Amino acid sequence: MTQAKSKLSRRTLFTGAGAAGVAAAAVSLLPGAVRDTPPAPELKPPPERGGGYQLTEHVKRYYKSTLI
């Protein structure tokens, strides 16, 4: 009697694992593709005499991140 050789090799194992990883990544990205983006906030008009620096929340967060 001869035994049938298994078709499971290292190559097919890694191919299956790679395909499963790609499928998991695709599923995790699909729900995010449908999200609605919030409208942009209204911007203030620029100053008449130049300048334009505004202390916004973004700038405040940046300065907080630079503190030691």
C-alpha positions as CSV (number, residue, x, y, z in Angstrom):
1,M,0.0,0.0,0.0
2,T,1.2,3.5,-0.8
3,Q,0.2,6.5,1.1
4,A,-0.9,9.7,-0.7
5,K,1.5,12.5,-0.2
6,S,0.1,15.5,1.5
7,K,-0.5,18.6,-0.7
8,L,0.3,20.9,2.2
9,S,3.7,22.4,1.6
10,R,5.5,25.4,3.0
11,R,4.7,27.4,-0.1
12,T,0.9,26.7,0.1
13,L,0.9,27.4,3.8
14,F,2.5,30.9,3.4
15,T,0.2,31.6,0.4
16,G,-2.8,30.9,2.5
17,A,-1.6,32.9,5.4
18,G,-0.8,35.8,3.1
19,A,-4.3,35.7,1.5
20,A,-5.9,35.6,5.0
21,G,-3.9,38.7,6.0
22,V,-4.9,40.6,2.9
23,A,-8.5,39.7,3.4
24,A,-8.4,40.8,7.0
25,A,-6.8,44.1,6.1
26,A,-9.5,44.7,3.4
27,V,-12.3,44.0,5.7
28,S,-10.9,46.4,8.3
29,L,-10.7,49.2,5.8
30,L,-14.1,48.8,4.1
31,P,-16.2,50.3,6.9
32,G,-14.0,53.4,7.0
33,A,-14.5,54.1,3.3
34,V,-18.1,55.1,3.9
35,R,-17.6,57.7,6.6
36,D,-18.8,61.2,6.1
37,T,-16.3,64.0,6.8
38,P,-17.5,66.8,9.0
39,P,-17.7,70.3,7.3
40,A,-14.7,72.5,7.7
41,P,-15.1,75.3,10.2
42,E,-15.6,78.8,9.0
43,L,-12.3,80.7,8.6
44,K,-11.9,84.2,9.9
45,P,-11.1,86.8,7.3
46,P,-7.3,87.7,7.1
47,P,-6.2,90.9,8.9
48,E,-6.1,94.0,6.7
49,R,-2.6,95.0,7.8
50,G,-0.9,91.6,7.2
51,G,0.1,89.1,9.8
52,G,-2.5,86.4,10.0
53,Y,-1.1,84.4,13.0
54,Q,-3.9,82.9,15.0
55,L,-3.5,81.0,18.3
56,T,-5.7,78.0,17.4
57,E,-6.2,74.8,19.3
58,H,-3.8,73.1,16.9
59,V,-1.1,75.6,17.7
60,K,-1.7,75.2,21.4
61,R,-1.4,71.4,21.2
62,Y,1.9,71.8,19.3
63,Y,3.3,74.1,22.0
64,K,2.2,71.7,24.7
65,S,4.0,68.9,22.9
66,T,7.3,70.8,22.9
67,L,7.4,71.3,26.7
68,I,10.0,69.2,28.4
